[in-house]
Amino acid sequence: MPANLTPQYLEAEKKYREAKTDQERLNALKEMLRTIPKHKGTDKLQADIKRRIAMVKEEAEKKGKSVKKKFSYYVKREGLPQIVLVGPPNVGKSQLITALTNAQPEIADYPYTTRMYLPGVLIYKNFHIQLVDLPPVSNEYMEFWVLEIIKHADAAALMIDLAVDDPLAQIEDTLTILKKSRIFLTNEEHEFDPYTAEHYLQALLIGNKSDLKEAPENWEIITELYQSQFPMCPISAKNRTNLTELQKLMIDVLNVIRVYSKPPGKEPSKDRPFILKRGSTLKDFAEAVHHDFAKKLKFARVWGTVKFDGQRVNREYSLEDEDIIELHL
């Protein structure tokens, strides 16, 4: 039976996905439950909303009792696309984020060293990407908020240890844990489905410790089994081997472009481009610059590869990588 979700429900769901605090999430979930059509076709979705309400209340209560320092399982993106590093304990996620970004996590040779998320900024060919180091995804112990951070990321990097006896088990165990929370790692783009509440994340597979003797044989087996499911890259975070190829793969998985802003009458600023999804329009760019600009936008001029310099374009213009845009309000 179709869900026939109302505009009021869809608006409440949008508020939930954009919420940054427990109270905002709780208010949005309650509005979703209030406005959802009540029939057999939405029974499962109603149950999922009630489960999420209970979870948010429980987590808010735990925070209130256990910590004075304010904590949120929302990782502020700073306007950047976000990739989360996902995997079992002791595979080298913290070592990798140290090698690729300005972040300085604690690194040790024992598992569960990482107990808090830590974001860092990766810069590759002037693409600015936020990488987030997360505590392990594990059946033995897992921080309750890790899955929520994964759900709201733009992409995931599933990282394994190529030197262990059974790296295939690391992959399957991680995927199984995520699936139980309706998180699916894939190599294709999917829209969030409010009816099933399933989260699909584009992902890549990273095999770490490729410099150790067990790695080549293990990687050959993994490649045979998973190359059709994920883009893949073997690396050594410790020796910083193959990290350029990995960064390129991360940009490809995110499917993003660089767009530069040019104030009228001035030179463009190329220090920090806006990073947008490929296929974004001029309207999307205006909203990224400032949320009011899309409404006020009259026209823009573009300097790039598909238009002549300074050509006037409308708000539906499809942006290209390294376009320079001059907005006129």
Wavefront OBJ file of the C-alpha trace (Angstrom):
o trace
v 0.000 0.000 0.000
v 1.505 3.422 -0.906
v 2.385 5.706 1.977
v 0.910 8.877 0.371
v 2.994 11.109 2.625
v 1.650 14.645 3.044
v 3.595 17.869 2.366
v 3.399 18.602 6.106
v 5.064 15.274 6.890
v 7.789 15.782 4.276
v 8.524 19.257 5.655
v 8.829 17.827 9.192
v 11.129 15.107 7.891
v 13.319 17.746 6.232
v 13.574 19.564 9.574
v 14.617 16.283 11.209
v 17.387 15.665 8.694
v 18.685 19.231 9.121
v 18.374 19.258 12.924
v 21.557 19.893 14.893
v 20.376 19.354 18.476
v 18.468 16.652 20.315
v 15.576 19.022 20.985
v 15.290 19.996 17.311
v 15.353 16.308 16.328
v 12.729 15.438 18.928
v 10.395 18.259 17.863
v 10.696 17.238 14.212
v 10.062 13.556 14.969
v 6.954 14.402 16.975
v 5.687 16.532 14.085
v 6.399 13.647 11.678
v 4.375 11.288 13.870
v 1.539 13.804 14.149
v 1.277 14.464 10.392
v 1.904 11.002 8.964
v -1.183 9.389 7.384
v -2.454 6.618 9.648
v -3.025 3.444 7.624
v -1.434 0.033 7.027
v 0.961 1.435 4.457
v 2.704 3.560 7.113
v 2.680 1.105 10.040
v 6.393 0.332 9.739
v 7.320 3.975 9.297
v 5.241 4.962 12.343
v 7.037 2.310 14.373
v 10.415 3.571 13.165
v 9.553 7.165 14.120
v 8.500 6.035 17.604
v 11.768 4.082 17.914
v 13.771 7.153 16.939
v 11.833 9.331 19.424
v 12.663 6.876 22.192
v 16.317 6.762 21.125
v 16.700 10.553 21.057
v 15.089 10.843 24.501
v 17.354 8.114 25.896
v 20.502 9.665 24.431
v 19.551 13.138 25.677
v 18.990 11.699 29.152
v 22.378 9.955 29.098
v 24.123 13.161 28.092
v 22.390 15.116 30.812
v 23.451 12.621 33.486
v 26.952 11.749 32.394
v 28.666 14.866 31.039
v 28.960 18.516 31.833
v 30.661 19.228 28.520
v 28.109 19.707 25.757
v 28.181 16.862 23.240
v 26.344 16.319 19.988
v 26.434 13.472 17.510
v 26.134 16.060 14.772
v 29.558 16.852 13.264
v 29.596 20.441 12.007
v 30.600 20.338 8.351
v 31.931 23.889 7.958
v 30.340 23.975 4.496
v 32.309 20.944 3.296
v 31.249 17.524 1.969
v 31.837 14.887 4.633
v 33.359 11.412 4.495
v 33.327 9.243 7.629
v 36.023 6.629 8.264
v 34.236 3.422 9.207
v 35.648 0.106 10.328
v 36.545 -2.323 13.127
v 39.064 -1.577 15.895
v 42.752 -1.014 15.235
v 42.704 -0.861 11.424
v 44.514 2.504 11.257
v 41.724 5.068 10.808
v 43.359 7.566 13.159
v 46.726 7.093 11.479
v 45.137 7.760 8.097
v 43.386 10.953 9.171
v 46.709 12.164 10.614
v 48.395 11.486 7.266
v 45.716 13.229 5.185
v 44.520 16.147 7.327
v 45.450 18.650 10.024
v 43.765 16.579 12.753
v 45.842 15.062 15.564
v 44.021 12.036 17.031
v 45.486 9.800 19.686
v 47.198 6.816 18.028
v 48.118 3.566 19.788
v 48.676 -0.124 18.955
v 45.724 -1.299 21.019
v 42.030 -1.291 20.002
v 39.375 1.270 21.017
v 41.865 4.136 21.352
v 39.392 6.427 19.572
v 36.428 7.189 21.829
v 35.306 10.485 20.292
v 34.760 11.619 16.709
v 37.464 13.879 15.276
v 37.048 15.859 12.033
v 39.915 17.011 9.846
v 40.154 18.812 6.500
v 41.654 17.060 3.486
v 42.862 19.347 0.676
v 43.557 17.730 -2.697
v 43.929 19.855 -5.839
v 41.996 22.575 -3.992
v 39.108 20.245 -3.191
v 38.384 20.745 0.510
v 36.811 17.675 2.121
v 35.976 16.928 5.739
v 37.160 13.520 6.950
v 35.778 12.276 10.253
v 37.613 9.714 12.375
v 35.090 7.606 14.290
v 35.277 5.060 17.099
v 35.108 1.455 15.854
v 32.034 -0.233 14.435
v 32.078 -3.448 16.425
v 29.862 -6.096 18.017
v 32.045 -6.064 21.128
v 31.548 -2.394 21.969
v 30.353 0.616 20.012
v 29.568 4.187 21.054
v 25.797 4.662 20.789
v 26.066 7.788 18.603
v 28.417 6.425 15.914
v 25.630 5.107 13.673
v 23.811 8.451 13.710
v 26.922 10.273 12.500
v 27.371 7.728 9.715
v 23.748 8.185 8.581
v 24.200 11.914 8.056
v 27.521 11.767 6.167
v 27.855 12.288 2.415
v 29.998 9.181 1.926
v 31.843 6.506 3.881
v 35.306 4.984 3.662
v 35.206 1.385 4.925
v 38.697 0.640 6.214
v 40.152 -2.802 6.998
v 43.477 -4.314 8.056
v 45.069 -6.361 5.263
v 47.514 -8.018 7.674
v 44.961 -9.845 9.841
v 44.099 -13.508 9.315
v 40.592 -12.826 8.034
v 40.065 -9.323 6.570
v 36.934 -10.591 4.804
v 35.322 -11.043 8.207
v 36.105 -7.397 9.015
v 34.211 -6.306 5.918
v 31.211 -8.577 6.448
v 30.924 -7.849 10.184
v 30.972 -4.095 9.575
v 28.409 -4.271 6.771
v 26.143 -6.501 8.872
v 26.199 -4.105 11.844
v 25.364 -1.190 9.565
v 22.554 -3.085 7.824
v 20.892 -3.772 11.177
v 20.504 0.009 11.503
v 19.350 0.339 7.879
v 22.641 1.782 6.682
v 23.792 0.414 3.342
v 27.168 1.143 1.752
v 27.019 1.212 -2.043
v 28.738 2.495 -5.172
v 25.585 4.172 -6.511
v 23.645 7.269 -5.495
v 20.288 6.713 -3.770
v 17.704 9.129 -2.436
v 16.732 8.727 1.211
v 13.504 6.719 1.374
v 11.278 8.040 4.201
v 8.994 5.014 3.946
v 11.699 2.431 4.645
v 13.989 4.845 6.583
v 16.939 3.257 4.794
v 20.154 5.245 4.469
v 22.331 4.560 1.424
v 25.870 5.933 1.474
v 28.256 5.926 -1.414
v 31.398 4.257 -0.172
v 34.903 3.136 -0.990
v 36.922 0.279 0.468
v 40.394 0.976 1.899
v 42.816 -1.858 2.620
v 45.415 -0.582 5.105
v 48.855 -2.020 5.970
v 49.507 -2.975 2.357
v 53.237 -2.968 3.133
v 53.009 -6.103 5.317
v 53.711 -9.559 3.886
v 50.177 -10.939 4.304
v 48.604 -8.010 2.451
v 49.071 -8.827 -1.279
v 47.352 -12.215 -1.111
v 44.531 -10.886 1.061
v 44.016 -7.913 -1.241
v 43.810 -10.164 -4.290
v 40.994 -12.158 -2.680
v 39.159 -9.018 -1.551
v 39.463 -7.457 -4.999
v 37.939 -10.523 -6.609
v 34.954 -10.438 -4.254
v 34.274 -6.709 -3.857
v 35.574 -4.807 -6.877
v 32.068 -4.709 -8.384
v 30.587 -3.395 -5.125
v 33.064 -0.655 -4.152
v 35.814 1.518 -5.553
v 38.913 0.139 -3.793
v 42.395 1.265 -2.808
v 45.234 -0.508 -0.929
v 47.362 1.848 1.197
v 49.851 2.040 4.019
v 48.826 4.902 6.314
v 52.026 4.431 8.319
v 54.319 4.692 5.271
v 51.947 7.081 3.431
v 51.853 4.739 0.435
v 49.264 5.269 -2.337
v 47.596 8.194 -0.554
v 47.419 10.321 -3.718
v 45.374 7.640 -5.439
v 43.170 7.369 -2.350
v 42.463 11.111 -2.293
v 41.526 11.060 -5.979
v 39.172 8.152 -5.288
v 37.510 10.063 -2.439
v 36.787 12.999 -4.745
v 35.375 10.618 -7.373
v 33.094 8.947 -4.810
v 31.729 12.293 -3.625
v 31.162 13.362 -7.278
v 31.847 17.033 -6.530
v 33.129 20.105 -8.343
v 34.997 23.295 -7.360
v 33.275 26.649 -7.915
v 34.896 30.015 -7.185
v 33.175 33.219 -6.144
v 34.017 36.549 -7.820
v 32.707 39.807 -6.311
v 31.658 42.307 -9.033
v 34.613 44.426 -10.127
v 37.142 42.339 -8.193
v 39.399 39.365 -8.776
v 38.048 35.906 -7.816
v 39.132 34.314 -4.559
v 40.737 30.949 -5.281
v 41.907 30.107 -1.761
v 38.742 28.298 -0.765
v 36.325 27.175 -3.506
v 32.748 26.153 -2.847
v 32.499 22.357 -3.135
v 29.198 21.316 -4.716
v 27.705 18.131 -6.117
v 28.211 17.665 -9.836
v 25.002 18.748 -11.556
v 24.409 21.674 -9.175
v 22.900 24.836 -10.641
v 23.608 28.528 -10.237
v 20.730 28.658 -7.762
v 22.452 25.980 -5.630
v 25.663 28.016 -5.679
v 23.844 31.192 -4.616
v 22.294 29.324 -1.677
v 25.728 27.988 -0.701
v 27.170 31.515 -0.652
v 24.284 32.780 1.497
v 20.839 31.311 2.090
v 19.148 34.599 1.062
v 21.086 35.051 -2.180
v 19.013 32.540 -4.173
v 15.884 34.643 -3.589
v 17.602 37.937 -4.392
v 19.591 36.704 -7.395
v 18.912 38.625 -10.634
v 21.588 37.042 -12.824
v 25.228 35.977 -12.801
v 28.276 36.045 -15.023
v 30.511 33.036 -15.515
v 34.132 32.469 -16.406
v 34.800 28.840 -17.250
v 35.281 26.165 -19.878
v 31.792 25.963 -21.444
v 30.894 29.678 -21.710
v 32.779 32.672 -23.004
v 34.329 34.851 -20.273
v 31.789 36.956 -18.460
v 28.780 35.402 -20.190
v 25.484 36.127 -18.488
v 23.646 33.036 -17.202
v 20.352 32.387 -15.417
v 19.729 30.547 -12.179
v 19.210 27.175 -13.922
v 22.717 27.207 -15.427
v 24.459 23.878 -14.693
v 27.810 24.527 -13.031
v 31.073 23.042 -14.289
v 34.245 22.248 -12.352
v 36.350 25.377 -11.693
v 33.700 27.817 -12.890
v 34.165 31.361 -11.596
v 30.811 32.931 -10.742
v 29.976 36.609 -10.261
v 26.563 36.978 -8.601
v 24.380 40.036 -9.214
v 21.606 40.651 -6.671
l 1 2 3 4 5 6 7 8 9 10 11 12 13 14 15 16 17 18 19 20 21 22 23 24 25 26 27 28 29 30 31 32 33 34 35 36 37 38 39 40 41 42 43 44 45 46 47 48 49 50 51 52 53 54 55 56 57 58 59 60 61 62 63 64 65 66 67 68 69 70 71 72 73 74 75 76 77 78 79 80 81 82 83 84 85 86 87 88 89 90 91 92 93 94 95 96 97 98 99 100 101 102 103 104 105 106 107 108 109 110 111 112 113 114 115 116 117 118 119 120 121 122 123 124 125 126 127 128 129 130 131 132 133 134 135 136 137 138 139 140 141 142 143 144 145 146 147 148 149 150 151 152 153 154 155 156 157 158 159 160 161 162 163 164 165 166 167 168 169 170 171 172 173 174 175 176 177 178 179 180 181 182 183 184 185 186 187 188 189 190 191 192 193 194 195 196 197 198 199 200 201 202 203 204 205 206 207 208 209 210 211 212 213 214 215 216 217 218 219 220 221 222 223 224 225 226 227 228 229 230 231 232 233 234 235 236 237 238 239 240 241 242 243 244 245 246 247 248 249 250 251 252 253 254 255 256 257 258 259 260 261 262 263 264 265 266 267 268 269 270 271 272 273 274 275 276 277 278 279 280 281 282 283 284 285 286 287 288 289 290 291 292 293 294 295 296 297 298 299 300 301 302 303 304 305 306 307 308 309 310 311 312 313 314 315 316 317 318 319 320 321 322 323 324 325 326 327 328 329
